[in-house]
Amino acid sequence: MKDVRVLGAIGVVQLDHEVDMTAATRAAVREGVWLRPFRDLVYTMPPYVTSDEDVARIARAVCAAAREG
């Protein structure tokens, strides 16, 4: 992992390599979350009304996508 950034409700994990889109998407979907992986970035843009439980699920999905992607 190279960097983690947050701006408002947008969260971005920047990897030190290109994201394997297939593996990252598969890892996120296993958690029940849709993320936006591209280039060396994994984005999440949850709605402002996201519950604490869903934020935890999204965080798990981002970590899984970063590990596998």
Biopython code that builds the backbone (N, CA, C, O; Angstrom):
import numpy as np
from Bio.PDB.StructureBuilder import StructureBuilder

atoms = [
    (1, "MET", "N", (0.844, -1.168, 0.000)),
    (1, "MET", "CA", (0.000, 0.000, 0.000)),
    (1, "MET", "C", (0.895, 1.239, 0.000)),
    (1, "MET", "O", (1.886, 1.322, 0.726)),
    (2, "LYS", "N", (0.512, 2.181, -0.830)),
    (2, "LYS", "CA", (1.320, 3.387, -0.964)),
    (2, "LYS", "C", (0.733, 4.560, -0.179)),
    (2, "LYS", "O", (1.469, 5.312, 0.460)),
    (3, "ASP", "N", (-0.611, 4.718, -0.228)),
    (3, "ASP", "CA", (-1.237, 5.866, 0.421)),
    (3, "ASP", "C", (-2.717, 5.581, 0.654)),
    (3, "ASP", "O", (-3.319, 4.763, -0.040)),
    (4, "VAL", "N", (-3.288, 6.259, 1.630)),
    (4, "VAL", "CA", (-4.732, 6.213, 1.905)),
    (4, "VAL", "C", (-5.199, 7.649, 2.019)),
    (4, "VAL", "O", (-4.622, 8.446, 2.759)),
    (5, "ARG", "N", (-6.262, 7.977, 1.271)),
    (5, "ARG", "CA", (-6.775, 9.351, 1.284)),
    (5, "ARG", "C", (-8.285, 9.345, 1.467)),
    (5, "ARG", "O", (-8.977, 8.417, 1.046)),
    (6, "VAL", "N", (-8.781, 10.402, 2.106)),
    (6, "VAL", "CA", (-10.217, 10.592, 2.303)),
    (6, "VAL", "C", (-10.550, 12.040, 1.997)),
    (6, "VAL", "O", (-9.856, 12.956, 2.438)),
    (7, "LEU", "N", (-11.612, 12.236, 1.242)),
    (7, "LEU", "CA", (-12.126, 13.573, 0.975)),
    (7, "LEU", "C", (-13.646, 13.475, 1.036)),
    (7, "LEU", "O", (-14.275, 12.896, 0.150)),
    (8, "GLY", "N", (-14.231, 14.043, 2.086)),
    (8, "GLY", "CA", (-15.673, 13.894, 2.269)),
    (8, "GLY", "C", (-16.009, 12.430, 2.483)),
    (8, "GLY", "O", (-15.482, 11.797, 3.399)),
    (9, "ALA", "N", (-16.882, 11.885, 1.644)),
    (9, "ALA", "CA", (-17.268, 10.478, 1.754)),
    (9, "ALA", "C", (-16.485, 9.587, 0.799)),
    (9, "ALA", "O", (-16.785, 8.398, 0.689)),
    (10, "ILE", "N", (-15.502, 10.125, 0.115)),
    (10, "ILE", "CA", (-14.714, 9.340, -0.829)),
    (10, "ILE", "C", (-13.462, 8.839, -0.133)),
    (10, "ILE", "O", (-12.709, 9.617, 0.454)),
    (11, "GLY", "N", (-13.246, 7.534, -0.204)),
    (11, "GLY", "CA", (-12.043, 6.932, 0.354)),
    (11, "GLY", "C", (-11.242, 6.277, -0.755)),
    (11, "GLY", "O", (-11.809, 5.618, -1.626)),
    (12, "VAL", "N", (-9.926, 6.452, -0.732)),
    (12, "VAL", "CA", (-9.063, 5.915, -1.775)),
    (12, "VAL", "C", (-7.857, 5.233, -1.135)),
    (12, "VAL", "O", (-7.190, 5.802, -0.271)),
    (13, "VAL", "N", (-7.593, 4.021, -1.568)),
    (13, "VAL", "CA", (-6.364, 3.333, -1.208)),
    (13, "VAL", "C", (-5.533, 3.269, -2.478)),
    (13, "VAL", "O", (-5.977, 2.749, -3.502)),
    (14, "GLN", "N", (-4.319, 3.804, -2.396)),
    (14, "GLN", "CA", (-3.406, 3.749, -3.536)),
    (14, "GLN", "C", (-2.385, 2.656, -3.263)),
    (14, "GLN", "O", (-1.706, 2.661, -2.236)),
    (15, "LEU", "N", (-2.287, 1.722, -4.196)),
    (15, "LEU", "CA", (-1.351, 0.613, -4.063)),
    (15, "LEU", "C", (-0.022, 0.973, -4.712)),
    (15, "LEU", "O", (0.073, 1.965, -5.434)),
    (16, "ASP", "N", (0.983, 0.180, -4.458)),
    (16, "ASP", "CA", (2.283, 0.412, -5.079)),
    (16, "ASP", "C", (2.433, -0.390, -6.376)),
    (16, "ASP", "O", (3.541, -0.569, -6.881)),
    (17, "HIS", "N", (1.304, -0.869, -6.905)),
    (17, "HIS", "CA", (1.279, -1.616, -8.158)),
    (17, "HIS", "C", (-0.110, -1.453, -8.798)),
    (17, "HIS", "O", (-1.046, -0.984, -8.150)),
    (18, "GLU", "N", (-0.230, -1.835, -10.049)),
    (18, "GLU", "CA", (-1.523, -1.796, -10.728)),
    (18, "GLU", "C", (-2.481, -2.778, -10.040)),
    (18, "GLU", "O", (-2.083, -3.873, -9.644)),
    (19, "VAL", "N", (-3.733, -2.374, -9.907)),
    (19, "VAL", "CA", (-4.748, -3.230, -9.294)),
    (19, "VAL", "C", (-5.113, -4.347, -10.272)),
    (19, "VAL", "O", (-5.340, -4.091, -11.455)),
    (20, "ASP", "N", (-5.167, -5.570, -9.783)),
    (20, "ASP", "CA", (-5.720, -6.675, -10.559)),
    (20, "ASP", "C", (-7.235, -6.528, -10.443)),
    (20, "ASP", "O", (-7.838, -6.931, -9.448)),
    (21, "MET", "N", (-7.838, -5.943, -11.481)),
    (21, "MET", "CA", (-9.265, -5.575, -11.420)),
    (21, "MET", "C", (-10.154, -6.781, -11.113)),
    (21, "MET", "O", (-11.085, -6.679, -10.314)),
    (22, "THR", "N", (-9.876, -7.895, -11.731)),
    (22, "THR", "CA", (-10.703, -9.085, -11.524)),
    (22, "THR", "C", (-10.618, -9.558, -10.087)),
    (22, "THR", "O", (-11.644, -9.805, -9.453)),
    (23, "ALA", "N", (-9.403, -9.687, -9.563)),
    (23, "ALA", "CA", (-9.224, -10.170, -8.189)),
    (23, "ALA", "C", (-9.781, -9.188, -7.174)),
    (23, "ALA", "O", (-10.420, -9.602, -6.206)),
    (24, "ALA", "N", (-9.553, -7.895, -7.373)),
    (24, "ALA", "CA", (-10.056, -6.876, -6.442)),
    (24, "ALA", "C", (-11.579, -6.836, -6.438)),
    (24, "ALA", "O", (-12.200, -6.749, -5.379)),
    (25, "THR", "N", (-12.174, -6.900, -7.616)),
    (25, "THR", "CA", (-13.640, -6.885, -7.703)),
    (25, "THR", "C", (-14.226, -8.129, -7.056)),
    (25, "THR", "O", (-15.209, -8.044, -6.319)),
    (26, "ARG", "N", (-13.632, -9.279, -7.324)),
    (26, "ARG", "CA", (-14.109, -10.530, -6.729)),
    (26, "ARG", "C", (-14.031, -10.463, -5.201)),
    (26, "ARG", "O", (-14.961, -10.893, -4.519)),
    (27, "ALA", "N", (-12.939, -9.933, -4.660)),
    (27, "ALA", "CA", (-12.780, -9.824, -3.198)),
    (27, "ALA", "C", (-13.831, -8.901, -2.604)),
    (27, "ALA", "O", (-14.395, -9.210, -1.554)),
    (28, "ALA", "N", (-14.107, -7.774, -3.254)),
    (28, "ALA", "CA", (-15.102, -6.826, -2.746)),
    (28, "ALA", "C", (-16.505, -7.417, -2.809)),
    (28, "ALA", "O", (-17.279, -7.280, -1.862)),
    (29, "VAL", "N", (-16.833, -8.068, -3.910)),
    (29, "VAL", "CA", (-18.171, -8.654, -4.068)),
    (29, "VAL", "C", (-18.405, -9.749, -3.036)),
    (29, "VAL", "O", (-19.526, -9.921, -2.558)),
    (30, "ARG", "N", (-17.347, -10.496, -2.687)),
    (30, "ARG", "CA", (-17.487, -11.506, -1.618)),
    (30, "ARG", "C", (-17.942, -10.868, -0.313)),
    (30, "ARG", "O", (-18.642, -11.502, 0.477)),
    (31, "GLU", "N", (-17.550, -9.617, -0.082)),
    (31, "GLU", "CA", (-17.969, -8.880, 1.120)),
    (31, "GLU", "C", (-19.325, -8.207, 0.925)),
    (31, "GLU", "O", (-19.859, -7.605, 1.857)),
    (32, "GLY", "N", (-19.886, -8.307, -0.290)),
    (32, "GLY", "CA", (-21.176, -7.683, -0.564)),
    (32, "GLY", "C", (-21.068, -6.198, -0.884)),
    (32, "GLY", "O", (-22.016, -5.443, -0.669)),
    (33, "VAL", "N", (-19.910, -5.775, -1.399)),
    (33, "VAL", "CA", (-19.631, -4.360, -1.645)),
    (33, "VAL", "C", (-19.160, -4.182, -3.085)),
    (33, "VAL", "O", (-18.450, -5.034, -3.620)),
    (34, "TRP", "N", (-19.554, -3.081, -3.709)),
    (34, "TRP", "CA", (-19.062, -2.733, -5.035)),
    (34, "TRP", "C", (-18.077, -1.583, -4.890)),
    (34, "TRP", "O", (-18.431, -0.516, -4.389)),
    (35, "LEU", "N", (-16.843, -1.801, -5.327)),
    (35, "LEU", "CA", (-15.802, -0.776, -5.275)),
    (35, "LEU", "C", (-15.415, -0.381, -6.693)),
    (35, "LEU", "O", (-15.837, -1.009, -7.664)),
    (36, "ARG", "N", (-14.606, 0.670, -6.799)),
    (36, "ARG", "CA", (-14.147, 1.143, -8.092)),
    (36, "ARG", "C", (-12.630, 1.027, -8.177)),
    (36, "ARG", "O", (-11.918, 1.997, -7.918)),
    (37, "PRO", "N", (-12.132, -0.148, -8.537)),
    (37, "PRO", "CA", (-10.681, -0.283, -8.708)),
    (37, "PRO", "C", (-10.273, 0.139, -10.118)),
    (37, "PRO", "O", (-10.927, -0.233, -11.093)),
    (38, "PHE", "N", (-9.202, 0.908, -10.227)),
    (38, "PHE", "CA", (-8.604, 1.189, -11.534)),
    (38, "PHE", "C", (-7.193, 1.720, -11.328)),
    (38, "PHE", "O", (-6.860, 2.292, -10.290)),
    (39, "ARG", "N", (-6.384, 1.512, -12.348)),
    (39, "ARG", "CA", (-4.957, 1.841, -12.277)),
    (39, "ARG", "C", (-4.374, 1.286, -10.984)),
    (39, "ARG", "O", (-4.406, 0.073, -10.773)),
    (40, "ASP", "N", (-3.848, 2.133, -10.119)),
    (40, "ASP", "CA", (-3.286, 1.672, -8.848)),
    (40, "ASP", "C", (-4.153, 2.102, -7.668)),
    (40, "ASP", "O", (-3.671, 2.185, -6.539)),
    (41, "LEU", "N", (-5.443, 2.376, -7.932)),
    (41, "LEU", "CA", (-6.353, 2.923, -6.917)),
    (41, "LEU", "C", (-7.550, 2.022, -6.675)),
    (41, "LEU", "O", (-8.048, 1.365, -7.590)),
    (42, "VAL", "N", (-8.006, 2.000, -5.423)),
    (42, "VAL", "CA", (-9.275, 1.362, -5.053)),
    (42, "VAL", "C", (-10.116, 2.436, -4.381)),
    (42, "VAL", "O", (-9.776, 2.917, -3.301)),
    (43, "TYR", "N", (-11.219, 2.810, -5.030)),
    (43, "TYR", "CA", (-12.099, 3.875, -4.547)),
    (43, "TYR", "C", (-13.335, 3.301, -3.880)),
    (43, "TYR", "O", (-13.815, 2.230, -4.252)),
    (44, "THR", "N", (-13.844, 4.018, -2.896)),
    (44, "THR", "CA", (-15.168, 3.749, -2.350)),
    (44, "THR", "C", (-15.881, 5.085, -2.185)),
    (44, "THR", "O", (-15.280, 6.075, -1.768)),
    (45, "MET", "N", (-17.155, 5.102, -2.514)),
    (45, "MET", "CA", (-17.957, 6.325, -2.429)),
    (45, "MET", "C", (-19.320, 6.002, -1.801)),
    (45, "MET", "O", (-20.347, 6.058, -2.477)),
    (46, "PRO", "N", (-19.323, 5.666, -0.514)),
    (46, "PRO", "CA", (-20.601, 5.310, 0.123)),
    (46, "PRO", "C", (-21.486, 6.538, 0.324)),
    (46, "PRO", "O", (-20.990, 7.661, 0.418)),
    (47, "PRO", "N", (-22.792, 6.318, 0.388)),
    (47, "PRO", "CA", (-23.691, 7.444, 0.658)),
    (47, "PRO", "C", (-23.497, 7.981, 2.076)),
    (47, "PRO", "O", (-23.027, 7.266, 2.961)),
    (48, "TYR", "N", (-23.857, 9.220, 2.275)),
    (48, "TYR", "CA", (-23.711, 9.844, 3.599)),
    (48, "TYR", "C", (-24.528, 9.140, 4.676)),
    (48, "TYR", "O", (-24.192, 9.246, 5.856)),
    (49, "VAL", "N", (-25.574, 8.435, 4.317)),
    (49, "VAL", "CA", (-26.451, 7.788, 5.295)),
    (49, "VAL", "C", (-26.048, 6.336, 5.566)),
    (49, "VAL", "O", (-26.878, 5.539, 6.004)),
    (50, "THR", "N", (-24.809, 5.992, 5.314)),
    (50, "THR", "CA", (-24.327, 4.623, 5.512)),
    (50, "THR", "C", (-24.243, 4.308, 7.006)),
    (50, "THR", "O", (-23.726, 5.100, 7.794)),
    (51, "SER", "N", (-24.759, 3.139, 7.376)),
    (51, "SER", "CA", (-24.735, 2.725, 8.791)),
    (51, "SER", "C", (-23.315, 2.324, 9.200)),
    (51, "SER", "O", (-22.463, 2.069, 8.349)),
    (52, "ASP", "N", (-23.072, 2.273, 10.505)),
    (52, "ASP", "CA", (-21.775, 1.847, 11.022)),
    (52, "ASP", "C", (-21.442, 0.427, 10.556)),
    (52, "ASP", "O", (-20.294, 0.129, 10.227)),
    (53, "GLU", "N", (-22.444, -0.436, 10.533)),
    (53, "GLU", "CA", (-22.251, -1.818, 10.083)),
    (53, "GLU", "C", (-21.810, -1.852, 8.614)),
    (53, "GLU", "O", (-20.917, -2.613, 8.244)),
    (54, "ASP", "N", (-22.439, -1.028, 7.794)),
    (54, "ASP", "CA", (-22.060, -0.986, 6.378)),
    (54, "ASP", "C", (-20.682, -0.362, 6.175)),
    (54, "ASP", "O", (-19.941, -0.787, 5.289)),
    (55, "VAL", "N", (-20.328, 0.634, 6.978)),
    (55, "VAL", "CA", (-18.987, 1.217, 6.886)),
    (55, "VAL", "C", (-17.943, 0.150, 7.212)),
    (55, "VAL", "O", (-16.906, 0.077, 6.553)),
    (56, "ALA", "N", (-18.209, -0.674, 8.219)),
    (56, "ALA", "CA", (-17.284, -1.757, 8.576)),
    (56, "ALA", "C", (-17.179, -2.754, 7.422)),
    (56, "ALA", "O", (-16.084, -3.220, 7.107)),
    (57, "ARG", "N", (-18.292, -3.080, 6.799)),
    (57, "ARG", "CA", (-18.288, -4.002, 5.658)),
    (57, "ARG", "C", (-17.478, -3.416, 4.502)),
    (57, "ARG", "O", (-16.694, -4.122, 3.868)),
    (58, "ILE", "N", (-17.669, -2.132, 4.231)),
    (58, "ILE", "CA", (-16.928, -1.462, 3.155)),
    (58, "ILE", "C", (-15.434, -1.475, 3.451)),
    (58, "ILE", "O", (-14.627, -1.733, 2.558)),
    (59, "ALA", "N", (-15.061, -1.199, 4.699)),
    (59, "ALA", "CA", (-13.646, -1.206, 5.088)),
    (59, "ALA", "C", (-13.041, -2.594, 4.902)),
    (59, "ALA", "O", (-11.915, -2.718, 4.421)),
    (60, "ARG", "N", (-13.780, -3.639, 5.278)),
    (60, "ARG", "CA", (-13.288, -5.010, 5.063)),
    (60, "ARG", "C", (-13.097, -5.279, 3.577)),
    (60, "ARG", "O", (-12.115, -5.905, 3.177)),
    (61, "ALA", "N", (-14.030, -4.809, 2.765)),
    (61, "ALA", "CA", (-13.943, -5.028, 1.317)),
    (61, "ALA", "C", (-12.751, -4.293, 0.712)),
    (61, "ALA", "O", (-12.061, -4.835, -0.151)),
    (62, "VAL", "N", (-12.506, -3.067, 1.158)),
    (62, "VAL", "CA", (-11.349, -2.311, 0.660)),
    (62, "VAL", "C", (-10.056, -3.029, 1.025)),
    (62, "VAL", "O", (-9.159, -3.154, 0.192)),
    (63, "CYS", "N", (-9.955, -3.501, 2.260)),
    (63, "CYS", "CA", (-8.759, -4.241, 2.685)),
    (63, "CYS", "C", (-8.583, -5.523, 1.857)),
    (63, "CYS", "O", (-7.477, -5.838, 1.418)),
    (64, "ALA", "N", (-9.670, -6.246, 1.652)),
    (64, "ALA", "CA", (-9.596, -7.471, 0.854)),
    (64, "ALA", "C", (-9.194, -7.177, -0.579)),
    (64, "ALA", "O", (-8.366, -7.885, -1.154)),
    (65, "ALA", "N", (-9.774, -6.139, -1.157)),
    (65, "ALA", "CA", (-9.447, -5.756, -2.536)),
    (65, "ALA", "C", (-7.982, -5.346, -2.647)),
    (65, "ALA", "O", (-7.312, -5.695, -3.619)),
    (66, "ALA", "N", (-7.483, -4.612, -1.660)),
    (66, "ALA", "CA", (-6.087, -4.184, -1.673)),
    (66, "ALA", "C", (-5.137, -5.376, -1.523)),
    (66, "ALA", "O", (-4.086, -5.423, -2.163)),
    (67, "ARG", "N", (-5.517, -6.339, -0.671)),
    (67, "ARG", "CA", (-4.681, -7.525, -0.486)),
    (67, "ARG", "C", (-4.643, -8.397, -1.740)),
    (67, "ARG", "O", (-3.579, -8.860, -2.152)),
    (68, "GLU", "N", (-5.806, -8.615, -2.340)),
    (68, "GLU", "CA", (-5.905, -9.555, -3.459)),
    (68, "GLU", "C", (-5.691, -8.897, -4.809)),
    (68, "GLU", "O", (-5.389, -9.566, -5.797)),
    (69, "GLY", "N", (-5.850, -7.582, -4.844)),
    (69, "GLY", "CA", (-5.744, -6.890, -6.140)),
    (69, "GLY", "C", (-4.375, -6.418, -6.380)),
    (69, "GLY", "O", (-4.103, -5.816, -7.418)),
]
sb = StructureBuilder()
sb.init_structure("model")
sb.init_model(0)
sb.init_chain("A")
sb.init_seg("    ")
for serial, (resi, resn, name, xyz) in enumerate(atoms, 1):
    if name == "N":
        sb.init_residue(resn, " ", resi, " ")
    sb.init_atom(name, np.array(xyz, "f"), 0.0, 1.0, " ", f" {name:<3s}", serial, name[0])
structure = sb.get_structure()
